[in-house]
Amino acid sequence: MADLRPVVHLLPAEPFGGLQRIVIELARAQRAAGRVADVVLLGPSERVEAHCHSAGITPIVLSGGRLGRMFALRRILAGFGPAILHSHCEPVWAAIILASLGNHWVVHLHVYARYLGIRDRLSNLIYRRRPDRFLAITQSVAESFIAPGLARADRLDVVHNGLDYNALPSPAPRKAQGFTVGFVGRAVREKGLFDFISAAELLRNDAEIDFVIAGDGEDLAEARATIDARGLGDRVQALGFVDDMAPIWSRIDLLAMLSDREPFGLVILEAIASGVGVLGYDTPSGGREIMETITGCRLVAPSVAAIADAVRAAARDHGVLRDEALLGRAQVLERFSMGRMERGVALGYSRLSGNAP
């Protein structure tokens, strides 16, 4: 008999990105599978609330000061009774509340343990004792928590992220002339934003190669200033936040995924599913773990010169790149579906009471 205990997802409001989208889609998939699934948003956010409503979910939104939210969270969770509490990158004040309750607590690991901030050290102490189960988005993320003793291997499942690809456009025909490289996601240094701009500078004399940045973030203003200072305004377009990505996926030929510490890289799936090839850094990371399993993803040494050489090579034979991406699309739709993710999460839940092998 299926284990369909109710679940409550605890979701941070910021920084806005793929995390919120994944959790909301997971909650919707759980509802479709017959489970009661709710979302508690740990702070107000118009973007996240809009995503919830578009998925048919009315979130419970905490607001006000931290102390008030702590009391409100405890009261709200107590009202859900014996539901499974499923947290995602929760702040330390929320971890304290979760640790004080008697519910089954599942912690979803979306980031590397080594990049947790100083304020998360208390969470680390709590993780050593309290959560009943951990779910990690990649094996490398799992190992980053197992090695320092923050999670036990026998209480951890690796469940890859998935997507509902119905929201993505079907692969569009590529233009016959020209080649466009895209940077899609949070516009921050750690995602390789300035390596992307530097590669564009090396390729400034390759007249048919253009670059576009689609995404908002704290480093976008500096990126735009750098583009102007290097005289790249006619080659690199920084769009900022893009609500409708369909025209972007139809426009670009190659996604540059240039983070050397990417835990997963949801945008990899979006690109390949849209018929767009991916170029990424060959460094130990969850991003490489995902890319090396998908046709259409190319890995290069982490250097700007290597990026430029790989872009130039792809532009010379973008028909081959396109064929590879279309082969990879079938792999992505099967291996990284939201349905498959929901089933993996459900298996993790069932192990809370030892019901599964």
MOZI-V844940 format. One record per run of one state. SS is the DSSP state (a for helix, b for strand, c for the rest). FROM is the first residue (numbers start at 1). TO is the last residue. Records with the same first field share a line. If there is no record, write none. Layout:
SS=FROM-TO  FROM-TO
//
This chain:
c=1-6  12-17  33-36  42-45  55-59  62-65  80-83  89-91  101-104  110-112  116-117  128-132  137-138  147-152  159-162  164-164  168-178  185-188  192-192  203-208  215-219  230-235  241-245  252-253  258-265  274-276  282-285  292-296  301-303  317-317  336-336  354-357
b=7-11  37-41  60-61  84-88  105-109  133-136  156-158  163-163  179-184  209-214  236-240  254-257  277-281  297-300  337-337
a=18-32  46-54  66-79  92-100  113-115  118-127  139-146  153-155  165-167  189-191  193-202  220-229  246-251  266-273  286-291  304-316  318-335  338-353
//
